[in-house]
Amino acid sequence: MILYSCIPIKNVERVDQYKIVSSKKNSEDIYFLFKPEMSVPGAKYSLRRQFSLKDDQVLKSFTSKLFDNYDIEFDVEVSFELDNDEYLDFTPMFFDDNGRPEDKEGGAITFVQIKIMDQGGNNCLSPKSLFYNKTRLLLIEIRDNIKKEDYFRPIVK
């Protein structure tokens, strides 16, 4: 008989490459999701460089011309989401005073979420968008080029 001391009660979904995710609340709220292989400050620095943000632009929400062959500006939102695996630990040393198992959290997993809207307020990651393929390919390239850099250096213009 095999006994387990920990039973998972919530597992964070693993994302190997990337996912295009529709919000459960609003099907038009679509974003590009991936897991950076670095710390949040390093990922923010690399994303700022890749989006060519100016000093006065905020990574969380900015407007940018993303495609050289289109003279159109897009609204971009970048957010970082932190999630943990959760499990019940039945190991006797972790029982609380009432003799019940404790909820425990596994290591934190950080995801980057990027949402891009055109000037008309349409989500560019919607399959209905004229910019769907270009946006998807751009975000895959950004994800592939995110790299560890010395983010204490000033951004070179």
HELIX and SHEET records of a PDB file:
HELIX    1   1 VAL A   40  GLN A   50  1                                  11    
HELIX    2   2 PRO A   92  PHE A   94  5                                   3    
HELIX    3   3 TYR A  132  ASN A  145  1                                  14    
SHEET    1   A 3 CYS A   6  LYS A  10  0                                        
SHEET    2   A 3 PHE A  74  ASP A  89 -1                                        
SHEET    3   A 3 SER A  61  SER A  64 -1                                        
SHEET    1   B 5 CYS A   6  LYS A  10  0                                        
SHEET    2   B 5 PHE A  74  ASP A  89 -1                                        
SHEET    3   B 5 GLU A 102  MET A 117 -1                                        
SHEET    4   B 5 ILE A  30  PHE A  34 -1                                        
SHEET    5   B 5 LYS A  19  SER A  22 -1                                        
END                                                                             
